[in-house]
Every structure is written in C-alpha cells, then in structure tokens.
C-alpha cells in the first residue's frame, strides 16, 4: 500500500518526531511510505526552547506544512492528492495543529478515496485553552479511524467522538537511541562515579513534576547513602526555579543538573548509566520516556496519572506512586531495598510486548473497517 505519514520528522526535535520516524521505518518494510513534515512547526513566540532542530543524517521528509500559513495547507493537500495514497496517518498531539490538519484532510477527502487515521498521542493539551475541543472535533470529523496508546486518551476520544472506530495499542519501544553500553563505560562517558543514579530525563515542564522529585530527595537523603539524581533535558521554564529549590533544601550535593538537549546518539549513555528512571508527573496521557527506559532494560517509578501506570508492572518493571513527594520518596526507597537485578531481567522479556510490528499491525487493521 501507499501510505503517507503527516507530522513532525527529524531534524525536528521531540518525541512525536522520533515516533513518526520509527513508525515510518517499520511501515517501509512492506509498504511505500511518504513522509510529510513541517516547514514551520511552531512560531518563535510559541516555542520556549533554544531551537526546534537537531543534527540528523537519516531519511529525509518533505517539509511542506507551515502551521500558521493556510496557503501551505493547500499546497500540502495538492501534493498528497498527486500521490493518490491508500492511507494517510496524522500524528496528533496538540490542538494548535488542528486547523492545518483539518484543512489538509478536508481537501484531500474531496478528491481521493483514502483512509485517514489519526494516531492520538494526546487529544487535549497539558494546559487546555478555550475552543480546543471544538477545533479537534472538527478535524476528527474528517478522519476515519483512530489509534490510542492509553486508557486516558481512549477516554478523551470517546468524549469527543460518538462511537469512534479505533484501536488501542501501547506505545512501542524505541530502537533509535542506540545499543546498550556497559554501566561503567556509560558513567565514565558522563563523568559520573559509582553512586546509585536516579535519572529524570526529557523536556522539563511544570506538569512533569521535577519539583516533586526535588522535595522527595530531602527524605531519600536520610534513608539512602551514596546516590545522585541526574536531571537531563532542555528546560522550558526558568532553570533557577529548580536550582533555588535544591539550594533551599540543602540538596546541592545530590543533584546533577544538565539542562540541555541530548542528541539521539548520546541518549544510551544516560539510561545505561542509571539505576532507576523516575517520572513524577502531575498529569500525563502516556510518555515516550518509559519505552526508552525499557529499551535499555531500566526500571521506572511513575506517578499514578493518565496512562503511565498501564505499562508498569509493580515490583517487576518498576513501581507506581501518587504524584506527591511523600509517596514518591517512599517508593524510591522501596526500590533500592529490592534486588535490582530482577527488574532488568524481567524487563528484557516484558518489553517484547511493545513492538513496532504489533503497533503497525493494529494500525493497518483499522483500514479493514468501513
């Protein structure tokens, strides 16, 4: 089949971009795949980071969509119509993109007999704004089917669309961040010692609860010896907010802040150097961080919010806690009191349930329903 994937692709940064890239790689094993990306994803006023791009030497995409230029939407639709695809898959994660995607879908539907599938990473924003549901619903009405990766997103979809045609399949395990490296080598590469390493990885935003982890560390410090909390990722807020909280709680010796974007080829060092990956989120649908952790056989501690607990087996692949510093500290202490080797051994088998082959199989089955 001829399949078009619409959404961000490398060299654009971010989890959705890497998801789309991984999905394309899997689909290309058996199908003709065309990658359509953004010429402008976020206007500068709406982008809090330093840059939207990273160095990338893989398969290129067609950068056509300007998120705020309707002329580019028509250009994109015309390009798609010339290709005459069987399936179009939109990556959806923010209602900001609904007008562009809706315009493209509506124009293509007029002239092409094509199935449109939306992979719903998120349906609602983490910080919702007025009229978002209206924009999303308008786009979804021009689509045939939906993929969801968590019960939280499944719930949001059913609130928005009556009796949607959809499939639920968990977020697959990433394979684009390199192979495992020995822990001692990874730590040498990162200038780390032999401490217990707790990793907080990814873009830093308020809903991801880094402050909860900092407050939890005050208790952990009294219970666990020789540990560090490694915080890695570009900060979309004021970095001083977190540095000042660490200083206030007298935890400077515990925290290692690395407020920077990590390129794909260096991600493996951070996960392989760690003992535990912690996601103390206040809210979530699902997270791409858990699949990265599992790829490197690392256990996780996640907050009991959204879809995070759905792919964590307590006492086997990690632990689930409430999104507050008291329960988080108890859970992390509990983890280090367990046999940590058994977690990695379990995850090495457990992660096989989250393959790209299974995800794409479920996605393509949606085209068999009218």
C-alpha positions as CSV (number, residue, x, y, z in Angstrom):
1,X,0.0,0.0,0.0
2,X,0.9,3.6,-0.4
3,X,1.0,5.3,3.0
4,X,1.6,9.0,3.8
5,X,2.7,9.9,7.3
6,X,1.9,13.5,8.3
7,X,3.5,15.2,11.3
8,X,7.0,16.2,12.5
9,X,10.0,14.2,11.4
10,X,13.7,14.7,12.1
11,X,15.6,17.0,12.0
12,X,12.7,18.4,14.1
13,X,13.2,17.6,17.8
14,X,10.8,15.9,20.1
15,X,9.2,12.6,20.9
16,X,6.5,12.9,18.2
17,X,9.2,13.4,15.6
18,X,11.0,10.3,16.7
19,X,7.8,8.3,17.0
20,X,6.9,9.2,13.4
21,X,10.4,8.3,12.2
22,X,10.2,4.9,13.9
23,X,6.7,4.3,12.5
24,X,7.9,5.1,9.0
25,X,10.9,2.7,9.4
26,X,8.6,-0.1,10.4
27,X,6.0,0.5,7.7
28,X,8.6,0.8,5.0
29,X,9.5,-2.9,5.4
30,X,6.3,-3.8,3.5
31,X,4.8,-0.6,2.1
32,X,5.6,2.6,0.1
33,X,5.8,5.3,2.6
34,X,6.0,9.1,2.1
35,X,7.0,11.4,5.0
36,X,5.4,14.9,5.1
37,X,6.7,17.2,7.8
38,X,6.7,20.9,8.7
39,X,8.5,23.8,7.1
40,X,7.4,25.7,10.2
41,X,6.2,23.8,13.2
42,X,6.0,26.4,16.0
43,X,6.2,30.2,15.6
44,X,9.0,31.6,17.7
45,X,6.6,33.2,20.0
46,X,5.1,29.8,20.9
47,X,8.4,27.9,21.2
48,X,10.2,28.2,24.6
49,X,13.2,26.2,23.7
50,X,16.5,27.2,22.1
51,X,16.0,25.5,18.7
52,X,13.5,23.2,17.1
53,X,16.1,21.2,15.2
54,X,18.9,18.8,15.7
55,X,21.6,17.2,13.5
56,X,20.1,14.3,11.6
57,X,21.5,12.3,8.7
58,X,18.7,9.8,8.2
59,X,16.0,9.5,5.6
60,X,14.6,13.0,4.7
61,X,11.0,14.1,4.8
62,X,9.1,16.6,2.6
63,X,8.9,19.8,4.7
64,X,5.7,21.3,3.4
65,X,3.4,22.4,6.3
66,X,3.6,25.8,7.8
67,X,1.4,25.6,10.8
68,X,0.2,29.2,10.5
69,X,0.1,29.6,6.7
70,X,-3.1,28.3,5.1
71,X,-1.6,28.5,1.6
72,X,0.9,25.8,2.7
73,X,-2.0,23.6,3.8
74,X,-3.5,23.7,0.3
75,X,-0.1,23.1,-1.2
76,X,0.3,20.0,1.0
77,X,-3.2,18.7,0.1
78,X,-2.4,19.1,-3.6
79,X,0.9,17.2,-3.1
80,X,-0.9,14.4,-1.3
81,X,-3.6,14.2,-4.0
82,X,-1.0,13.8,-6.7
83,X,0.5,10.8,-4.8
84,X,-3.0,9.2,-4.5
85,X,-2.3,7.3,-1.3
86,X,-4.3,4.5,0.2
87,X,-3.8,5.6,3.8
88,X,-2.9,8.9,5.5
89,X,-1.7,8.8,9.1
90,X,-1.7,12.1,11.1
91,X,0.3,12.4,14.3
92,X,-1.9,14.4,16.7
93,X,-0.6,15.8,20.0
94,X,-1.8,19.4,20.3
95,X,-5.0,21.2,19.2
96,X,-2.8,24.0,17.9
97,X,-2.3,21.9,14.8
98,X,-6.0,21.0,14.2
99,X,-6.7,23.9,11.8
100,X,-3.8,22.9,9.5
101,X,-4.5,19.2,9.7
102,X,-8.3,19.7,9.2
103,X,-7.8,21.8,6.1
104,X,-5.4,19.2,4.6
105,X,-7.7,16.3,5.4
106,X,-10.8,18.0,4.1
107,X,-9.2,19.0,0.8
108,X,-7.8,15.5,0.2
109,X,-11.0,13.8,1.0
110,X,-12.8,15.8,-1.7
111,X,-10.8,14.2,-4.5
112,X,-9.3,11.0,-3.1
113,X,-10.7,7.7,-1.9
114,X,-8.3,7.5,1.0
115,X,-8.5,6.2,4.6
116,X,-7.4,8.8,7.2
117,X,-6.1,7.5,10.5
118,X,-5.1,9.8,13.4
119,X,-2.6,8.5,15.9
120,X,-3.7,10.3,19.1
121,X,-0.6,10.9,21.2
122,X,-2.7,13.5,23.1
123,X,-6.1,14.9,22.4
124,X,-6.1,17.6,25.0
125,X,-3.3,20.0,25.8
126,X,-1.5,19.7,29.1
127,X,-2.6,23.2,29.7
128,X,-6.0,23.4,28.0
129,X,-7.3,26.6,26.3
130,X,-10.7,27.7,25.2
131,X,-12.1,26.2,21.9
132,X,-9.5,23.4,21.7
133,X,-12.1,20.7,21.8
134,X,-14.1,22.4,19.0
135,X,-11.0,22.5,16.7
136,X,-10.1,18.9,17.5
137,X,-13.6,17.7,16.9
138,X,-13.8,19.5,13.6
139,X,-10.6,17.8,12.4
140,X,-11.6,14.4,13.7
141,X,-14.9,14.5,11.7
142,X,-12.8,14.4,8.5
143,X,-11.0,11.3,9.7
144,X,-12.0,7.6,9.5
145,X,-10.2,5.9,12.4
146,X,-8.0,6.5,15.4
147,X,-5.1,4.9,17.3
148,X,-4.8,5.4,21.0
149,X,-2.0,4.3,23.3
150,X,-3.5,4.6,26.7
151,X,-6.9,4.5,28.5
152,X,-6.6,8.2,29.3
153,X,-6.5,9.1,25.6
154,X,-9.2,6.5,24.8
155,X,-11.4,8.2,27.3
156,X,-10.8,11.6,25.8
157,X,-11.5,10.3,22.3
158,X,-14.9,8.8,23.4
159,X,-15.9,12.1,25.0
160,X,-15.2,13.9,21.7
161,X,-16.5,11.4,19.1
162,X,-19.5,9.2,19.4
163,X,-18.7,5.5,18.7
164,X,-15.3,6.1,17.1
165,X,-13.6,3.4,15.0
166,X,-10.3,2.9,16.9
167,X,-7.7,0.5,18.2
168,X,-5.7,0.7,21.4
169,X,-2.1,-0.3,21.3
170,X,0.6,0.7,23.8
171,X,3.5,3.0,22.9
172,X,6.1,0.8,21.2
173,X,9.7,0.5,22.4
174,X,12.1,2.9,20.7
175,X,15.0,1.4,18.8
176,X,16.6,4.6,17.5
177,X,18.7,5.5,20.6
178,X,21.5,3.0,20.1
179,X,22.6,-0.1,21.8
180,X,23.2,-0.8,25.5
181,X,26.7,0.1,26.8
182,X,28.2,-1.3,30.0
183,X,27.2,0.8,33.0
184,X,30.8,1.7,33.9
185,X,31.6,2.9,30.4
186,X,28.4,5.0,30.3
187,X,29.3,6.6,33.6
188,X,32.9,7.3,32.5
189,X,31.5,9.0,29.4
190,X,29.3,11.2,31.6
191,X,31.8,11.9,34.3
192,X,29.8,10.0,36.9
193,X,31.1,7.9,39.8
194,X,29.8,4.7,41.4
195,X,26.8,6.3,43.1
196,X,23.3,5.0,42.8
197,X,21.9,7.1,39.9
198,X,18.3,8.2,39.7
199,X,17.5,9.6,36.2
200,X,14.9,12.3,35.4
201,X,15.1,12.6,31.6
202,X,13.3,14.7,28.9
203,X,11.9,18.2,28.4
204,X,11.4,19.9,31.7
205,X,7.9,21.5,32.1
206,X,5.8,22.1,35.2
207,X,3.5,19.1,34.7
208,X,6.4,16.7,34.7
209,X,6.9,17.3,38.4
210,X,10.6,17.8,38.8
211,X,9.9,19.9,41.9
212,X,8.1,16.9,43.4
213,X,11.3,14.8,42.9
214,X,13.4,17.6,44.5
215,X,11.2,17.7,47.6
216,X,11.2,13.9,47.8
217,X,15.0,13.9,47.7
218,X,15.1,15.5,51.2
219,X,13.6,12.3,52.7
220,X,15.5,10.0,50.4
221,X,18.8,11.6,51.6
222,X,18.1,10.4,55.1
223,X,17.5,6.8,54.1
224,X,19.8,6.1,51.2
225,X,23.6,6.5,51.1
226,X,25.7,7.4,48.1
227,X,23.2,8.4,45.4
228,X,22.7,11.2,42.9
229,X,19.7,12.5,40.9
230,X,20.7,13.2,37.3
231,X,18.3,15.7,35.7
232,X,18.8,15.8,31.9
233,X,16.8,17.8,29.4
234,X,16.1,21.2,28.0
235,X,14.2,23.4,30.5
236,X,11.1,25.1,29.1
237,X,10.8,27.1,32.2
238,X,13.1,29.2,34.4
239,X,16.0,26.9,35.4
240,X,16.7,29.0,38.5
241,X,13.3,27.8,40.0
242,X,14.7,24.3,40.4
243,X,18.2,25.3,41.3
244,X,16.9,27.6,44.0
245,X,14.7,24.9,45.4
246,X,17.7,22.5,45.6
247,X,19.8,25.1,47.4
248,X,16.9,25.9,49.8
249,X,16.6,22.2,50.8
250,X,20.4,21.8,51.1
251,X,20.5,19.1,48.3
252,X,23.2,20.6,46.1
253,X,25.4,17.5,46.7
254,X,22.7,15.2,45.4
255,X,21.6,16.9,42.2
256,X,23.4,17.0,38.9
257,X,21.5,19.3,36.5
258,X,22.2,19.1,32.8
259,X,19.7,21.4,31.2
260,X,20.4,20.6,27.6
261,X,19.0,18.7,24.6
262,X,20.6,15.3,24.2
263,X,21.2,14.0,20.6
264,X,20.0,10.5,19.8
265,X,23.4,9.0,19.7
266,X,24.2,10.0,23.3
267,X,20.8,9.1,24.9
268,X,22.0,5.5,25.6
269,X,24.8,6.7,27.9
270,X,22.3,8.4,30.3
271,X,20.0,5.4,30.6
272,X,22.7,2.8,30.8
273,X,24.5,4.8,33.5
274,X,21.3,4.9,35.6
275,X,19.8,2.5,38.1
276,X,16.3,3.9,38.1
277,X,14.3,6.2,35.8
278,X,11.7,8.4,37.6
279,X,8.6,10.1,36.1
280,X,7.0,12.1,38.9
281,X,4.4,13.7,36.5
282,X,1.4,15.7,37.8
283,X,-0.6,14.8,34.6
284,X,0.0,12.6,31.6
285,X,-1.5,10.6,28.8
286,X,1.4,8.4,28.1
287,X,5.2,9.0,27.9
288,X,7.9,8.1,25.4
289,X,10.4,8.0,28.3
290,X,9.1,4.7,29.6
291,X,9.7,2.9,26.3
292,X,13.3,4.3,26.2
293,X,13.9,3.1,29.7
294,X,12.6,-0.4,28.8
295,X,14.7,-0.5,25.6
296,X,17.7,-0.3,27.9
297,X,16.2,-2.7,30.5
298,X,15.8,0.0,33.1
299,X,13.1,0.0,35.7
300,X,10.8,3.1,36.3
301,X,8.9,4.8,39.0
302,X,5.9,6.6,37.6
303,X,3.1,8.7,39.0
304,X,-0.4,7.2,39.1
305,X,-1.7,9.6,36.4
306,X,-3.0,9.2,32.9
307,X,-1.7,6.2,31.1
308,X,1.6,5.9,32.9
309,X,0.6,3.0,35.2
310,X,-0.8,0.9,32.3
311,X,2.6,-0.4,31.2
312,X,4.3,-0.7,34.6
313,X,4.0,-3.9,36.5
314,X,4.5,-3.2,40.1
315,X,7.5,-4.9,41.6
316,X,8.6,-6.3,38.2
317,X,9.2,-3.4,35.7
318,X,9.1,-0.7,38.4
319,X,6.7,0.9,40.8
320,X,3.7,3.3,40.8
321,X,3.2,6.1,43.3
322,X,0.9,9.0,43.9
323,X,2.1,12.4,42.5
324,X,3.4,13.8,45.8
325,X,6.8,14.0,47.4
326,X,5.9,11.8,50.3
327,X,4.8,8.8,48.3
328,X,7.5,9.3,45.7
329,X,10.3,9.2,48.3
330,X,8.8,6.0,49.9
331,X,8.6,4.3,46.5
332,X,12.1,5.2,45.5
333,X,13.5,4.0,48.9
334,X,11.5,0.8,48.4
335,X,13.0,0.2,45.0
336,X,16.6,0.4,46.4
337,X,15.7,-2.1,49.1
338,X,14.8,-4.7,46.5
339,X,17.0,-6.9,44.3
340,X,17.5,-4.5,41.4
341,X,18.9,-7.2,39.0
342,X,15.5,-8.9,38.9
343,X,13.9,-5.8,37.4
344,X,16.2,-5.6,34.4
345,X,15.8,-9.4,33.8
346,X,12.0,-9.1,33.8
347,X,12.0,-6.0,31.5
348,X,14.3,-7.7,28.9
349,X,11.4,-10.1,28.3
350,X,8.4,-7.9,29.1
351,X,9.4,-5.2,26.5
352,X,8.8,-7.7,23.7
353,X,5.1,-7.0,24.1
354,X,5.7,-3.4,22.9
355,X,7.0,-4.0,19.3
356,X,6.6,-1.7,16.3
357,X,5.4,-4.7,14.4
358,X,2.4,-5.1,16.7
359,X,1.6,-1.4,16.6
360,X,1.6,-1.2,12.8
361,X,-0.4,-4.4,12.5
362,X,-3.1,-2.9,14.7
363,X,-2.9,0.4,12.8
364,X,-3.4,-1.3,9.4
365,X,-6.3,-3.4,10.7
366,X,-8.2,-0.1,11.1
367,X,-8.4,0.2,7.3
368,X,-10.4,-3.0,7.0
369,X,-13.4,-1.4,8.7
370,X,-15.7,1.0,6.9
